[in-house]
Amino acid sequence: MDLSLREYGYPNLTVPITVNIGTLTTSASRTPMAPMAQFGAFISAYLSGPKASEAGAALEATLSAEPFSTYSRHLISQVIQEVADESAASLASELLSKIQTKLGIQPDTEVKNDLSNFVQESLGAFYKAGDERVNRVIQEAMEKGDELVEKYRIEQELVPKFAQIGLYDLVVLCDDSGSMASEKRIQGLKDAVLRFHEIATAVNSEGSLTLRCFDNPNLTGLDNITSRETLSQKLDEIQFNTGLSVPTPLMEKILKPLAYKAQNRQLESPTIIVVITDGGAAPEEATTLANNIEVFKASLRENHYTGPAVSIIICRVGTDPAADTFLGQLEQNVSIQDTLICCKDDLSARMVRYGDDGGRYTGELAKLLTDALSLQSK
């Protein structure tokens, strides 16, 4: 890889430096100074090459024209060496940082700093310095960063945002209406819920997912499910035969309980709410849902839970045209645009389209969650 130094703020240096990126160490083997030492070696090799020799000869010729004593020339040589060492170290440090950014290399310290800053700026109502969950998520994010990039096909710079999800409780509300039996909606819903669980535990080994249904009152054991096997079993127990739509179950089963905790200063963790539905709802139900979300937001503000304390995502399964209208109405409501994201893509179709490349699909769902968290961080 050839780097033009003009690009990096050195207008007077026009000779390209060739860097063998393949020799940069991976996070599994690197020590804090290993990349810097290697880059320093590249710089040193360059300085001992023919171009640098030509520059040295020119400098020697200039000094020879002056009446310096042997001792003075020795001192000059020492000064040149010191300046060269300092310049090489400074250049290596600055260029390495810019190379990391250009290549998407995310140093561990940057992951840690990004997460720490996010907690301090956005989640101060929930976490204080030294919080056990925060420390665990930071540590796991630093250890698993390269694994996340490879497994979920995400960009390296998204690792800190991916890790933010580990700081949130995840609640998924499932549409269990009879219309879900059409197409592959049920299969798409179950598949997506399991992927969301995988995301919730990717950088938080103690993470979990709480499951809710529009109806199905007899289902139990749905809170804080840590095991994928248990979650899969609970999904198989859902009876898809109700006639409810999104507004009432979202308000009664999730928003009201969260608002009650907020009013009593018992809301211990920020929350991401994911609703998975086929979206068949009357136009007035979009208005009802938006009003419910506004009331909920006001309750959070009154109790000093600000920033991205609670984010809501509505995901679609199936191709019901009524879903386009319903989700479109919600998207156009400016009063809830800082809290709600609508995913109009059919998750069932995505599941089929990605086939064996499930990691990429899971990565896209993770990106959807991070987009929701960014709404109130802008």
N, C-alpha and C positions, 0 to 999 in steps of 0.2 A: 504494500500500500504506500503510495507516494503522497506526501503531505507538502503542499505549497505553504511556506511559512507566511506568505502574504495574507492567507486566509485567517491566520491566527494572530494578527496584529503586529507582524514583523515586516514592515514594508521594505526594509533595506536588505533583507535576506531572501534571495531568490533561488538558491540552490535547493532542490527537493531533498527531503530525508526519506529514505525507504525503511519502513518498519515492517517486520515480519510479525503480523498479528497472531499467527498460529502459535508463536512461542509464549504468548501471554498466558499465565497460569489461570486455572479455573478456581472457583471458590472452594472446591474440595481440597485443593492442595496449596493454595496461596497463603502466605503469611502477610501481615500488613505492609512490609517493605519489599516483598518479592517483585511486584510489578514495577515499582520505582527503580529497584536495582537493575532489573532487566532493561528498562528504558534508558537508564543511565549508561548501561553497557552499549546500547545502540548509539547513543550520543558520542561516547568515547571512541567507538569504532569509526564513526564519521569524522571526528576531529583528527584521527590519525590517518585518514585517507588522503588521496592525492590532492583534492581540492583544498583541504586544510593545510597541506604541506606547501602549496603554492602561496597561500595567504601568509604562512609563517616565513617563507623566503622573502616575501615583499616586506614584511615587518623587519626582518633581519637586515635587509638592504637599507631601510630607512634609518635604523639605529646605527649602522656602520658609518653613516655619513656624519654622525655627531661625535665630538671628541670625548667620549665616555671612557673612564678608567675601567680596568678589568673588574674591579670590585663593584663599580656602579652598574656595569653590565650584568653582573651576577645578581644584584638586587633587582634590576629590571626584569630579569628572567623569573625571579621568584614572584614578583608582582604579577607578571603575565600568567604564571601558573595559578596563582590564587584567584585572579579575575576569571580565568577560564573555568576553574572548578566551580566558583560561585555562579557563573553564567550558565554552565551546563546543568547544575542542580536546579536553578530557577526555571530554566527552559523546560527541563524534564518534568518538573512539577506542574507547570502550567499546561504544557501540551498533553500530558497524560490525562489530566482532568478533562480536557476538551475532547481527546480521543475517546475516553470512556463515554462521554455524552453522545458523540457522533455514532459510536458503535452500539449504544444501548447498554453499556456495562454499568450495572448499578452497584457501587461499592456498599459493603455491609454498613458502614457508618452512615451512608446516605439513607438507607432503608430505615435505620434506627432513628435518625434525625427527622425524617419525614413523618414517621408514625408518632414520635414524641410531640412534634409541633402540631399535628392534627388533633391529638388528645388535648393539648393545652389550649388550642384556639377554638375547638369545636365541641369538645366533650367534657369540659371542666365540671359540668353539673353531675357527672357520673364517676369520673376517675380523678384521683389525686396522684401526686408524684409517688412512685414506688408501688403502684397498684399491682397486685399479683397477676391479674389477667392481662394487663397491658404488657408487663415484662415478659410473660409467657408468649404472647403473640409476637412481640418484637423478636424474641430469641428464635422462635420457630420460623418466622419470615426470613431472618438472616440465614438460617440453616438450610431452608428449602427453596430459596429464591430461584436457583438454576433449575431445580426440579419442576417448579411451577411453570416456568417459561417453556420448558420442553414438553411437559405433559399437556398443558392447556393452550399451547400455541399463542401465548400472550407476549407482548413486548416487555423487555426487561424493565423499562421505566414504569410499567404498571404494577410491579410487584408491591410497592408500598400501598397503592390503592387496593389491590387484592387483599392485602393483609388487614386493611381497615375493616373488612367484613368480619374478621375474627373478633372484633371489639363489640359486635352487635349481637343481640338475640334475634333469631330468625323465626318468624311465624308465617306459616303457609296456610291460607284459607282455600279449601277445595270445593269447587262446584260439584254437588252431588245430585243435580237435577236429572230428570229422566232424559232430557235431550242430549246428555253426555254420551248416551249409548250409540249415537250416530258416528259415522266415519271411524277414526281411531282416536277419538277424543280422550277416552278413559286411559288408554295405553299411553298416550302422549302426556296426560296429566301425571300419572304415576312415575313415568320416566323422568319428567322434569323435577318432581319433588325429590326423588332420590339424588338427582344431580345437585339440587340446592343443598341437600344435606352434606354431600361431598364437599361442596364449596365452604360450608359453614365450619367444617372440621379440618380443612386443608392446612390452615395456619393456627389452629387452636385445637390441640389434641383433646381438650375438654369441652369442645363445642357441641352444640345440639340443635335440634329443630323441633319446634312446637307445631303440632298439626291441629287444624280446625276444619270442620265441614259446615256447609250451609245448614244442614239438619243433622241426621244420624245421632240422636241424643243418647243412644245406648253405648256408643263407643267410649272406651275409657283408656287411661294410660297414654294420653296424647301430648302431655307436657314434657318438654326438654328430653326428647328422644335422642340418645347418643349412639345407638346401634343401628346400622343400616338394615340388618336383618329384622329387628323389631319394627322399624319404620315400614319396611316392605310388607310385613305381616299386617300392620294396621291399615295400610292402603288397600290390601286385599279384603279387609273386613267392611269397607265402605259400601253401602247400598245406594246405587245411583237411581233413585226413584222419587225424588222430591220435586216440588214445583217452585222453589224459592229462587230469587235472583240476588245480586251482590249487595245492595244497600243495607238491608236489615241484618243479615248475619255479620257483615263487616262491623256495623255499629254495635250490635248487641254482644257479639262474642269477642271482639278485639278492641275496638276504639273505646268503648265505655269502661272496660276493665283497666285499660292503660290510663285513661283520664282519672279514674278513681285513685289509682296508685300515685299519679302526679299530684292530685289534690292533697294527698296525705303524705307527700314527700317520701313515697315508698318505691318510686320508679328507679330501680337500681342500675339498669342498663339501657342504652339506646336500642332501638328496635327497627328492624326492617320487616315490613309486612308484604308478602307476596300473595296476590289473589290469582288463582288459575280458574278461568271460566270460559264457557263457549260464548258468553257475551250476549245471549238473547235476552234483551231487556227493552222495556218501553222507554220512549224518549224522556218522559217525566222522571224516570228512575235515575237518569244521569244527573238531573237537577237535585234530586234528593240526596244522592251520594255526595255530590259536591258540597251541598249545605252541611251534611254530616261531617265532612272533612274540615270545613271551615270552623265549625263549632269545636271540634277536637283540637285544632291548631290554637284557637283562642284559649282553650283550657291549659294547654302546655305553656303558652306565653305567660298567662296569669300566675303560673306556679314556677316561673323562671327556668323552664326547660326550653332553651332556645337552640338555634343552630340545627344541624341534622340529627335531632333527637329521635325522630320517627320519620321514616320514609316509606312510601307506599308504591308498589308496582302492581299493575294489573296485566296479566299475561293471558293470551288468547289461545284456545285450542279449537280446531274446526274452522269451517268456512261460512258460518251463518252470516248473511249480509247485514242482519240487524246488529251484529257486533261492530261492524264498521261505523255505523251511525252512533252507537252507544259510546264507543271509545273516542270517536271524533269529537263528540260533544264535550267529553271530559277534557280532552287535550286543549280545546279552545277556551276553556274556563280559566282566565288569568289568575283568579284568586287562589287556585290550588296548584299552579304550575311549579311552585317551589317545594311541593310535597309529593306530587303524584307523577309517575311515568307510566305510559301505556305502551305495551308491546303488541302491535297489531299482527305480527307474524304468527302464523299457525305453528305452535310448538310441536304438534303431531307431525306436520310436514317436515319440520327441521329434523326431528328425530329420525325420520326415514331418509332424508336427504344426506345426512352425515354418515349414516351407516356405521361402518367400523371406526370412523374417525371421531369417536365420541368425545375425545379430549378437547377437540376444537369447539364442539357444541357446548360443552361444559364451560369452556373459557368464555364463550359468548354470553352465557348466562351470568357468569361472574362479572363481565363487563357491564351488563345491564344493572347489576346491583351497585357497582361503583358509580355508574351514571346517576343513580338515584341519590347516592350519598353526596354527590357533587352539586345537586340542585341548591342546597342551602349553604354551600361552602363558597359560592361564587361571590 
